[in-house]
Amino acid sequence: MIEHSNSDLHMHSTASDGGYSPSELMKKCKAVDLQIVALTDHDSVDGIEEATRVGNELGLDVIPGIELSTKHKGKSVHILGYHLDWRDRKLRSLLECQKQLRRERLDQIIARLEPIGLHLKPEDVLKHVDGGSIGRPHVAKALIDAGYVTDVAEAFEKYLAEGQPGYVEKAKEMTVKEAIDLIHNTGGIAVVAHPVYYDFDQDIMDWVTKWGLDGVEIYHRDHDKEAIKRFEQLCDSIEKEVGRPLYRTGGSDFHHEDYGRVPEPLGVTRLRNHFAETLLEKRLSPK
């Protein structure tokens, strides 16, 4: 039997730092024959209603999602949430606070770029945000507009990546436990995103056993064959330890065509459907 791969459970819209509106993104998903998708904007659920409505009209199965920013042992760690109640008032209030902190961070980034000859105004960046939460890719686009760099990758490499002059650490980031609890308390499923970025394999085991992490994003576009094998084996080990299956997810982490360590168009990185189908109908009960 042929196993289809028409799923992508990690993508971003203009509700955070993606390049396309939720509607446009769903149309692009349909155009490349994706079937099960999840919108996982950074610290934002503002695009879910539009994506779900348009996606359903196009015949797509849309899972509501989010990608929460956390800090663990001094490193940024992202936790994906699926099937969370995105209308929950406490959740939306917390995310609104996060949005304000991102706005303050933008001012700090601009102030750091000024002494090295990169002159930006907040409105130069905000015109790319389209009402969503502000991220470094928006600053990158403003740098491109001003002629300081030629593409997003160059902007990050020279100015915006950690250790570069325009980098500003996010303030008051959640812990991994807080993110998992937040997702669970709104009925969602918590999955650690792109674990190859962190080298926290033992920690992931602890997050499952101690805090109830539900799964691992194994099939991310930045995971090569060696990384995929590594995290498949990690999941096997954890499942034996805890006596329950983990969700094994994956996706393109699509923002727009020229974004990422290795830029690629939507539809190249795909998840096998049976992994997505396992997640599609599952939703935890809020605590």
QUILINCOR-V768465 format. One line per field, one symbol per residue. burial: b if it has 9 or more other ideal C-beta (glycine too) atoms within 8 Angstrom, else e. A space follows every 50 residues. Layout:
# QUILINCOR-V768465
burial: ???
This chain:
# QUILINCOR-V768465
burial: eeeeebbbbbbbbbbbbbebbbbbbbbbbbebebbbbbbbbbbbbbbbeb bbebbbebebebbbbbbbbbbbeeeebbbbbbbbbbebeebbebbeebbe bbbbbbbbbbebbbeeebebebebbbeebeebbbbbbbbbbbbbebeebe ebebbbeebbeeebebbeebeebbbbebbbbbbbbbbbbbbbbbbbebeb bebbbbbbeebebbbbbbbbbbbeeebbebbbebbebbbebeeeebbbbb bbbbbeeebbeeebebbebbbbbebbbebbebebeee
